[in-house]
Amino acid sequence: MDTTMETYKKRKIVQASEVKADQLGLERSEQLRELYRQ
């Protein structure tokens, strides 16, 4: 059983979800900025 490959896969999944969270956070702050501008 190759444990390094498993760890690598898990790490990639974690990174992907972190990136997604960052993008959502950016979009949310953009929307808030638009609201405050009105």
mmCIF file as Biopython writes it, N, C-alpha, C and O atoms, coordinates in Angstrom:
data_model
#
loop_
_atom_site.group_PDB
_atom_site.id
_atom_site.type_symbol
_atom_site.label_atom_id
_atom_site.label_alt_id
_atom_site.label_comp_id
_atom_site.label_asym_id
_atom_site.label_entity_id
_atom_site.label_seq_id
_atom_site.pdbx_PDB_ins_code
_atom_site.Cartn_x
_atom_site.Cartn_y
_atom_site.Cartn_z
_atom_site.occupancy
_atom_site.B_iso_or_equiv
_atom_site.auth_seq_id
_atom_site.auth_asym_id
_atom_site.pdbx_PDB_model_num
ATOM 1   N N  . MET A ? 1  ? 0.847   -1.206 0.000  1.0 0.0 1  A 1 
ATOM 2   C CA . MET A ? 1  ? 0.000   0.000  0.000  1.0 0.0 1  A 1 
ATOM 3   C C  . MET A ? 1  ? 0.879   1.251  0.000  1.0 0.0 1  A 1 
ATOM 4   O O  . MET A ? 1  ? 1.794   1.384  0.812  1.0 0.0 1  A 1 
ATOM 5   N N  . ASP A ? 2  ? 0.585   2.155  -0.919 1.0 0.0 2  A 1 
ATOM 6   C CA . ASP A ? 2  ? 1.399   3.361  -1.048 1.0 0.0 2  A 1 
ATOM 7   C C  . ASP A ? 2  ? 0.773   4.504  -0.248 1.0 0.0 2  A 1 
ATOM 8   O O  . ASP A ? 2  ? -0.190  5.125  -0.696 1.0 0.0 2  A 1 
ATOM 9   N N  . THR A ? 3  ? 1.314   4.773  0.913  1.0 0.0 3  A 1 
ATOM 10  C CA . THR A ? 3  ? 0.741   5.804  1.774  1.0 0.0 3  A 1 
ATOM 11  C C  . THR A ? 3  ? 1.064   7.203  1.278  1.0 0.0 3  A 1 
ATOM 12  O O  . THR A ? 3  ? 0.284   8.131  1.492  1.0 0.0 3  A 1 
ATOM 13  N N  . THR A ? 4  ? 2.214   7.367  0.613  1.0 0.0 4  A 1 
ATOM 14  C CA . THR A ? 4  ? 2.574   8.707  0.135  1.0 0.0 4  A 1 
ATOM 15  C C  . THR A ? 4  ? 1.578   9.192  -0.902 1.0 0.0 4  A 1 
ATOM 16  O O  . THR A ? 4  ? 1.244   10.377 -0.946 1.0 0.0 4  A 1 
ATOM 17  N N  . MET A ? 5  ? 1.101   8.275  -1.739 1.0 0.0 5  A 1 
ATOM 18  C CA . MET A ? 5  ? 0.125   8.657  -2.762 1.0 0.0 5  A 1 
ATOM 19  C C  . MET A ? 5  ? -1.183  9.083  -2.102 1.0 0.0 5  A 1 
ATOM 20  O O  . MET A ? 5  ? -1.810  10.056 -2.520 1.0 0.0 5  A 1 
ATOM 21  N N  . GLU A ? 6  ? -1.585  8.353  -1.076 1.0 0.0 6  A 1 
ATOM 22  C CA . GLU A ? 6  ? -2.814  8.701  -0.348 1.0 0.0 6  A 1 
ATOM 23  C C  . GLU A ? 6  ? -2.691  10.087 0.274  1.0 0.0 6  A 1 
ATOM 24  O O  . GLU A ? 6  ? -3.607  10.904 0.171  1.0 0.0 6  A 1 
ATOM 25  N N  . THR A ? 7  ? -1.564  10.347 0.916  1.0 0.0 7  A 1 
ATOM 26  C CA . THR A ? 7  ? -1.347  11.652 1.545  1.0 0.0 7  A 1 
ATOM 27  C C  . THR A ? 7  ? -1.388  12.742 0.495  1.0 0.0 7  A 1 
ATOM 28  O O  . THR A ? 7  ? -1.962  13.809 0.714  1.0 0.0 7  A 1 
ATOM 29  N N  . TYR A ? 8  ? -0.773  12.468 -0.653 1.0 0.0 8  A 1 
ATOM 30  C CA . TYR A ? 8  ? -0.733  13.450 -1.737 1.0 0.0 8  A 1 
ATOM 31  C C  . TYR A ? 8  ? -2.141  13.774 -2.224 1.0 0.0 8  A 1 
ATOM 32  O O  . TYR A ? 8  ? -2.485  14.938 -2.431 1.0 0.0 8  A 1 
ATOM 33  N N  . LYS A ? 9  ? -2.950  12.734 -2.403 1.0 0.0 9  A 1 
ATOM 34  C CA . LYS A ? 9  ? -4.340  12.937 -2.860 1.0 0.0 9  A 1 
ATOM 35  C C  . LYS A ? 9  ? -5.109  13.791 -1.860 1.0 0.0 9  A 1 
ATOM 36  O O  . LYS A ? 9  ? -5.800  14.739 -2.233 1.0 0.0 9  A 1 
ATOM 37  N N  . LYS A ? 10 ? -4.977  13.437 -0.584 1.0 0.0 10 A 1 
ATOM 38  C CA . LYS A ? 10 ? -5.687  14.191 0.455  1.0 0.0 10 A 1 
ATOM 39  C C  . LYS A ? 10 ? -5.262  15.646 0.441  1.0 0.0 10 A 1 
ATOM 40  O O  . LYS A ? 10 ? -6.093  16.547 0.551  1.0 0.0 10 A 1 
ATOM 41  N N  . ARG A ? 11 ? -3.954  15.872 0.306  1.0 0.0 11 A 1 
ATOM 42  C CA . ARG A ? 11 ? -3.448  17.241 0.310  1.0 0.0 11 A 1 
ATOM 43  C C  . ARG A ? 11 ? -4.022  18.031 -0.851 1.0 0.0 11 A 1 
ATOM 44  O O  . ARG A ? 11 ? -4.374  19.200 -0.696 1.0 0.0 11 A 1 
ATOM 45  N N  . LYS A ? 12 ? -4.118  17.398 -2.016 1.0 0.0 12 A 1 
ATOM 46  C CA . LYS A ? 12 ? -4.663  18.094 -3.193 1.0 0.0 12 A 1 
ATOM 47  C C  . LYS A ? 12 ? -6.127  18.463 -2.963 1.0 0.0 12 A 1 
ATOM 48  O O  . LYS A ? 12 ? -6.562  19.551 -3.341 1.0 0.0 12 A 1 
ATOM 49  N N  . ILE A ? 13 ? -6.879  17.566 -2.350 1.0 0.0 13 A 1 
ATOM 50  C CA . ILE A ? 13 ? -8.296  17.838 -2.071 1.0 0.0 13 A 1 
ATOM 51  C C  . ILE A ? 13 ? -8.418  19.008 -1.103 1.0 0.0 13 A 1 
ATOM 52  O O  . ILE A ? 13 ? -9.253  19.892 -1.292 1.0 0.0 13 A 1 
ATOM 53  N N  . VAL A ? 14 ? -7.583  19.012 -0.068 1.0 0.0 14 A 1 
ATOM 54  C CA . VAL A ? 14 ? -7.615  20.099 0.914  1.0 0.0 14 A 1 
ATOM 55  C C  . VAL A ? 14 ? -7.277  21.421 0.239  1.0 0.0 14 A 1 
ATOM 56  O O  . VAL A ? 14 ? -7.945  22.428 0.473  1.0 0.0 14 A 1 
ATOM 57  N N  . GLN A ? 15 ? -6.241  21.422 -0.597 1.0 0.0 15 A 1 
ATOM 58  C CA . GLN A ? 15 ? -5.850  22.647 -1.299 1.0 0.0 15 A 1 
ATOM 59  C C  . GLN A ? 15 ? -6.980  23.147 -2.183 1.0 0.0 15 A 1 
ATOM 60  O O  . GLN A ? 15 ? -7.258  24.345 -2.223 1.0 0.0 15 A 1 
ATOM 61  N N  . ALA A ? 16 ? -7.630  22.238 -2.888 1.0 0.0 16 A 1 
ATOM 62  C CA . ALA A ? 16 ? -8.715  22.623 -3.792 1.0 0.0 16 A 1 
ATOM 63  C C  . ALA A ? 16 ? -9.856  23.272 -3.018 1.0 0.0 16 A 1 
ATOM 64  O O  . ALA A ? 16 ? -10.409 24.282 -3.455 1.0 0.0 16 A 1 
ATOM 65  N N  . SER A ? 17 ? -10.210 22.698 -1.874 1.0 0.0 17 A 1 
ATOM 66  C CA . SER A ? 17 ? -11.315 23.267 -1.102 1.0 0.0 17 A 1 
ATOM 67  C C  . SER A ? 17 ? -10.920 24.606 -0.497 1.0 0.0 17 A 1 
ATOM 68  O O  . SER A ? 17 ? -11.763 25.489 -0.340 1.0 0.0 17 A 1 
ATOM 69  N N  . GLU A ? 18 ? -9.641  24.765 -0.156 1.0 0.0 18 A 1 
ATOM 70  C CA . GLU A ? 18 ? -9.176  26.044 0.383  1.0 0.0 18 A 1 
ATOM 71  C C  . GLU A ? 18 ? -9.252  27.121 -0.686 1.0 0.0 18 A 1 
ATOM 72  O O  . GLU A ? 18 ? -9.673  28.246 -0.414 1.0 0.0 18 A 1 
ATOM 73  N N  . VAL A ? 19 ? -8.846  26.777 -1.899 1.0 0.0 19 A 1 
ATOM 74  C CA . VAL A ? 19 ? -8.906  27.739 -3.003 1.0 0.0 19 A 1 
ATOM 75  C C  . VAL A ? 19 ? -10.350 28.148 -3.254 1.0 0.0 19 A 1 
ATOM 76  O O  . VAL A ? 19 ? -10.645 29.325 -3.464 1.0 0.0 19 A 1 
ATOM 77  N N  . LYS A ? 20 ? -11.252 27.158 -3.230 1.0 0.0 20 A 1 
ATOM 78  C CA . LYS A ? 20 ? -12.671 27.453 -3.442 1.0 0.0 20 A 1 
ATOM 79  C C  . LYS A ? 20 ? -13.186 28.406 -2.372 1.0 0.0 20 A 1 
ATOM 80  O O  . LYS A ? 20 ? -13.927 29.342 -2.670 1.0 0.0 20 A 1 
ATOM 81  N N  . ALA A ? 21 ? -12.794 28.166 -1.132 1.0 0.0 21 A 1 
ATOM 82  C CA . ALA A ? 21 ? -13.226 29.024 -0.025 1.0 0.0 21 A 1 
ATOM 83  C C  . ALA A ? 21 ? -12.704 30.444 -0.226 1.0 0.0 21 A 1 
ATOM 84  O O  . ALA A ? 21 ? -13.412 31.416 0.035  1.0 0.0 21 A 1 
ATOM 85  N N  . ASP A ? 22 ? -11.453 30.559 -0.695 1.0 0.0 22 A 1 
ATOM 86  C CA . ASP A ? 22 ? -10.877 31.883 -0.953 1.0 0.0 22 A 1 
ATOM 87  C C  . ASP A ? 22 ? -11.683 32.618 -2.010 1.0 0.0 22 A 1 
ATOM 88  O O  . ASP A ? 22 ? -11.984 33.803 -1.861 1.0 0.0 22 A 1 
ATOM 89  N N  . GLN A ? 23 ? -12.036 31.905 -3.088 1.0 0.0 23 A 1 
ATOM 90  C CA . GLN A ? 23 ? -12.788 32.534 -4.172 1.0 0.0 23 A 1 
ATOM 91  C C  . GLN A ? 23 ? -14.154 32.997 -3.679 1.0 0.0 23 A 1 
ATOM 92  O O  . GLN A ? 23 ? -14.608 34.088 -4.025 1.0 0.0 23 A 1 
ATOM 93  N N  . LEU A ? 24 ? -14.809 32.164 -2.868 1.0 0.0 24 A 1 
ATOM 94  C CA . LEU A ? 24 ? -16.116 32.538 -2.319 1.0 0.0 24 A 1 
ATOM 95  C C  . LEU A ? 24 ? -15.980 33.768 -1.436 1.0 0.0 24 A 1 
ATOM 96  O O  . LEU A ? 24 ? -16.819 34.667 -1.487 1.0 0.0 24 A 1 
ATOM 97  N N  . GLY A ? 25 ? -14.935 33.812 -0.634 1.0 0.0 25 A 1 
ATOM 98  C CA . GLY A ? 25 ? -14.707 34.952 0.238  1.0 0.0 25 A 1 
ATOM 99  C C  . GLY A ? 25 ? -14.505 36.224 -0.566 1.0 0.0 25 A 1 
ATOM 100 O O  . GLY A ? 25 ? -15.024 37.281 -0.207 1.0 0.0 25 A 1 
ATOM 101 N N  . LEU A ? 26 ? -13.747 36.122 -1.656 1.0 0.0 26 A 1 
ATOM 102 C CA . LEU A ? 26 ? -13.511 37.287 -2.509 1.0 0.0 26 A 1 
ATOM 103 C C  . LEU A ? 26 ? -14.810 37.765 -3.130 1.0 0.0 26 A 1 
ATOM 104 O O  . LEU A ? 26 ? -15.095 38.962 -3.144 1.0 0.0 26 A 1 
ATOM 105 N N  . GLU A ? 27 ? -15.603 36.825 -3.647 1.0 0.0 27 A 1 
ATOM 106 C CA . GLU A ? 27 ? -16.881 37.191 -4.266 1.0 0.0 27 A 1 
ATOM 107 C C  . GLU A ? 27 ? -17.789 37.872 -3.251 1.0 0.0 27 A 1 
ATOM 108 O O  . GLU A ? 27 ? -18.451 38.862 -3.564 1.0 0.0 27 A 1 
ATOM 109 N N  . ARG A ? 28 ? -17.816 37.335 -2.031 1.0 0.0 28 A 1 
ATOM 110 C CA . ARG A ? 28 ? -18.679 37.883 -0.991 1.0 0.0 28 A 1 
ATOM 111 C C  . ARG A ? 28 ? -18.268 39.313 -0.660 1.0 0.0 28 A 1 
ATOM 112 O O  . ARG A ? 28 ? -19.127 40.184 -0.523 1.0 0.0 28 A 1 
ATOM 113 N N  . SER A ? 29 ? -16.970 39.567 -0.530 1.0 0.0 29 A 1 
ATOM 114 C CA . SER A ? 29 ? -16.518 40.918 -0.196 1.0 0.0 29 A 1 
ATOM 115 C C  . SER A ? 29 ? -16.781 41.873 -1.357 1.0 0.0 29 A 1 
ATOM 116 O O  . SER A ? 29 ? -17.038 43.058 -1.142 1.0 0.0 29 A 1 
ATOM 117 N N  . GLU A ? 30 ? -16.716 41.362 -2.586 1.0 0.0 30 A 1 
ATOM 118 C CA . GLU A ? 30 ? -17.041 42.205 -3.747 1.0 0.0 30 A 1 
ATOM 119 C C  . GLU A ? 30 ? -18.507 42.619 -3.693 1.0 0.0 30 A 1 
ATOM 120 O O  . GLU A ? 30 ? -18.840 43.780 -3.933 1.0 0.0 30 A 1 
ATOM 121 N N  . GLN A ? 31 ? -19.384 41.662 -3.374 1.0 0.0 31 A 1 
ATOM 122 C CA . GLN A ? 31 ? -20.820 41.949 -3.298 1.0 0.0 31 A 1 
ATOM 123 C C  . GLN A ? 31 ? -21.103 42.963 -2.191 1.0 0.0 31 A 1 
ATOM 124 O O  . GLN A ? 31 ? -21.912 43.873 -2.370 1.0 0.0 31 A 1 
ATOM 125 N N  . LEU A ? 32 ? -20.433 42.804 -1.045 1.0 0.0 32 A 1 
ATOM 126 C CA . LEU A ? 32 ? -20.622 43.752 0.058  1.0 0.0 32 A 1 
ATOM 127 C C  . LEU A ? 32 ? -20.185 45.147 -0.369 1.0 0.0 32 A 1 
ATOM 128 O O  . LEU A ? 32 ? -20.844 46.137 -0.050 1.0 0.0 32 A 1 
ATOM 129 N N  . ARG A ? 33 ? -19.074 45.220 -1.090 1.0 0.0 33 A 1 
ATOM 130 C CA . ARG A ? 33 ? -18.569 46.510 -1.549 1.0 0.0 33 A 1 
ATOM 131 C C  . ARG A ? 33 ? -19.587 47.178 -2.468 1.0 0.0 33 A 1 
ATOM 132 O O  . ARG A ? 33 ? -19.809 48.386 -2.392 1.0 0.0 33 A 1 
ATOM 133 N N  . GLU A ? 34 ? -20.206 46.374 -3.339 1.0 0.0 34 A 1 
ATOM 134 C CA . GLU A ? 34 ? -21.227 46.909 -4.247 1.0 0.0 34 A 1 
ATOM 135 C C  . GLU A ? 34 ? -22.407 47.454 -3.448 1.0 0.0 34 A 1 
ATOM 136 O O  . GLU A ? 34 ? -22.940 48.518 -3.762 1.0 0.0 34 A 1 
ATOM 137 N N  . LEU A ? 35 ? -22.812 46.717 -2.415 1.0 0.0 35 A 1 
ATOM 138 C CA . LEU A ? 35 ? -23.945 47.154 -1.589 1.0 0.0 35 A 1 
ATOM 139 C C  . LEU A ? 35 ? -23.642 48.479 -0.903 1.0 0.0 35 A 1 
ATOM 140 O O  . LEU A ? 35 ? -24.479 49.381 -0.876 1.0 0.0 35 A 1 
ATOM 141 N N  . TYR A ? 36 ? -22.442 48.587 -0.352 1.0 0.0 36 A 1 
ATOM 142 C CA . TYR A ? 36 ? -22.086 49.813 0.370  1.0 0.0 36 A 1 
ATOM 143 C C  . TYR A ? 36 ? -21.966 51.001 -0.575 1.0 0.0 36 A 1 
ATOM 144 O O  . TYR A ? 36 ? -22.167 52.148 -0.176 1.0 0.0 36 A 1 
ATOM 145 N N  . ARG A ? 37 ? -21.635 50.714 -1.838 1.0 0.0 37 A 1 
ATOM 146 C CA . ARG A ? 37 ? -21.443 51.795 -2.803 1.0 0.0 37 A 1 
ATOM 147 C C  . ARG A ? 37 ? -22.770 52.469 -3.139 1.0 0.0 37 A 1 
ATOM 148 O O  . ARG A ? 37 ? -22.794 53.661 -3.447 1.0 0.0 37 A 1 
ATOM 149 N N  . GLN A ? 38 ? -23.870 51.726 -3.085 1.0 0.0 38 A 1 
ATOM 150 C CA . GLN A ? 38 ? -25.185 52.264 -3.458 1.0 0.0 38 A 1 
ATOM 151 C C  . GLN A ? 38 ? -25.695 53.286 -2.451 1.0 0.0 38 A 1 
ATOM 152 O O  . GLN A ? 38 ? -26.786 53.831 -2.621 1.0 0.0 38 A 1 
#
